[in-house]
Amino acid sequence: MTDPRIIVAIDTFDLKQANAILDQLNPNICLVKIGSVIFNALGKTFLKHVSSRGFKIFLDLKLHDIPNTVYETIIGFNDCKIDMLTVHLSGGEEMLNKAMLAAKSINAKVIGVSILTSLDEKDSLALFNSKIEDQISYLFKIALKANIDGIVCSPHELEIANTILGTHVIKITPGIRDVKVEDDQERTMSAKEAIKKGSTYLVIGRPITQADDVADALQNFNDTIHEK
C-alpha cells in the first residue's frame, strides 16, 4: 500500500454533514483537511474525532500573526494529533522560525502558504505590485531560509518550487480539477498532471465531497494518480 497522496477538504460547519462525508472516506488513501470553516464551528472536538477514526490531519488555519502568538497557538494543539499545519509565508522568517519550534514540540510539520489559488495575475499586481511568479519566488526564498517542512502552492508553481526549494520539500497543491468547473479556483490542474509535476499531496474538496458517491470519487482520483 502506497502512502496517501490525496487530502480531502471537509469545508462545512455542519457536524452531521461532516460525519456523512467522513463515513465515506478511507484513511488508507486520504488525509483530511480541516480548515477554518469547520474548525471555527466544531473545534478541537472534531479534530480528535477525525484522528480517532484513523485519519491523518492537515490543519489548514493559515496562521499569520506576530511570532509569539503563532508559537502559542501551535503549542495549544499539544493535545491533538496533527500531521501538518499551515502558516502564511508572508508572516516573515521570524514567525516561521517560531512556528517550526512550536510544531516540533507537538510532532507536526509546518507548511507555508504562498499565494491563494483563488488569486490571478491581476490580483497579485494589485496586492503585491508584482507578478504572481515573482511574488511566489520571493516567498519560497523566505521558506528556504526558514527551512520549513513544506509549502502550499498552485500546481502551476510546482516547477518554481522544485527549483528554489528542491524536490525533497513537501509540496501541497490545491486547485485540483479533473473536470472544468466554474468556481473560485483560478490556477487549476488535473490530479495526474500535478503529481507528474512534483506535487506531494493534492488537496481536493468539492470534486470529492460534493460528488454523488463520495467514496467512488475518492477512489477514482486515487486510481488516476497511481495509474501508469
Protein Blocks (a to p, Z undefined) as FASTA:
>chain_A
ZZdfbdcddddfbfklmmmmmmmpcfklcccdddfklmmmnommlmmmmmmnopacddde
hpacdfklmmmmmmmmmmbccfbdcddfknojklmmmmmmmmmmnopacdddfbdfkbcf
klmmmmnopafklmmmmmmmmmmmnopabdcddfklmmmmmmmnopkbccddehiafbdc
ddfbfbgcdfklmmmnopabdcdfklmmmpmblmlmmmmmmmmmmpZZ
